[in-house]
Amino acid sequence: MTRRLIIAVLAIASLMAFTGPATSGAATLRHFDATVISKSSGARTFKADVQNRGVMRFKVTRSTRFERVSFGRLTRGLEVEVIAKRANGRWVAVEVEISGRDRNRDGDRGRGRGSDD
């Protein structure tokens, strides 16, 4: 009986050690809907007015993925979605893309004008 208990405890401890870092790493990613305010090409950062959070600064790195936009095309007023993580006390953008709000607005043009369409 004692041997089974030891094996069970070791199995649980091994499982926790294996899944712990991956779970906590994934939990640090956050999604933000934002409007670009400004960018600093030299510092590779941009400021954005984030819904329900106010103004935030995001750092862009070589590994930041861009979808349908590039760092150079981030301009004031552009609505974006940012997936970011905290690293060294700042928000680092993992992915930046043009907001789905823009796609929906453009995609719905001409539709829904009446029930007979």
VEXMI-507696 format. One record per residue (C-alpha): residue in three letters; x, y, z. Coordinates in steps of 0.25 Angstrom, whole numbers, plus 2048, in hexadecimal, padded with zeros to 3 digits. Layout:
BEGIN
ALAXYZ;...
***
This chain:
BEGIN
MET800800800;THR80B80A803;ARG8128077F6;ARG80680A7EE;LEU8048177F6;ILE81281B7F3;ILE8118187E4;ALA8048207E4;VAL80A82C7EA;LEU81682C7E1;ALA80D82A7D5;ILE8058377D9;ALA81183F7DC;SER81783B7CF;LEU80A83F7C8;MET80A84C7CF;ALA81884F7CC;PHE81684C7BD;THR8098547BB;GLY80C8607C5;PRO8158697BD;ALA80D8677B0;THR80086B7B7;SER8068777BE;GLY80D87C7B1;ALA80087B7A9;ALA7F88827B4;THR80188E7B2;LEU7FC8917A4;ARG7F189C7A3;HIS7E88A1798;PHE7E68B0796;ASP7DD8B778C;ALA7E38C578A;THR7E58D1782;VAL7F38D677E;ILE7F78E3784;SER8058E4780;LYS8128DC77D;SER8218DE77F;SER8298D7774;GLY8368D977C;ALA8318D2789;ARG8288C8781;THR81C8CB789;PHE80E8D0787;LYS8048D7790;ALA7F58D378F;ASP7E88D6796;VAL7E38C979B;GLN7D58C679D;ASN7D28C67AC;ARG7E08C87B0;GLY7E58D67AB;VAL7F28D97A4;MET7FC8CE7A3;ARG80A8CD79D;PHE80E8C0795;LYS81C8BC792;VAL81E8B5784;THR8298AB782;ARG82E8A3777;SER82589777A;THR8188A077A;ARG80F89B770;PHE8078A5767;GLU7FA8A1760;ARG7F58AA755;VAL7FE8B675A;SER80C8B975D;PHE8138C1768;GLY8168CB75D;ARG8078CD75A;LEU8028CE768;THR7FC8DC768;ARG7F48E5771;GLY7E68E0772;LEU7E88D276C;GLU7E08C8774;VAL7E88BC777;GLU7E78AF77F;VAL7F48AC788;ILE7F88A078E;ALA8038A3798;LYS80A89E7A4;ARG8118A47B0;ALA8208A37B0;ASN82A8AB7B8;GLY81F8B57BD;ARG8198B87AF;TRP80F8B37A5;VAL8168AC799;ALA80D8AA78D;VAL80D89C788;GLU80389E77D;VAL7FD8AB777;GLU7F28AB76D;ILE7E78B4767;SER7DB8B4770;GLY7CF8AB76C;ARG7C78B776F;ASP7CC8BD762;ARG7CA8B075A;ASN7BC8AF75F;ARG7B88BD75B;ASP7BE8BC74D;GLY7B88AE74B;ASP7AA8B274F;ARG7A98BD745;GLY79D8BC73C;ARG7978B1745;GLY78B8B274E;ARG7848BD747;GLY7778B6748;SER7718A974A;ASP76E8A773B;ASP77D8A7737;
***
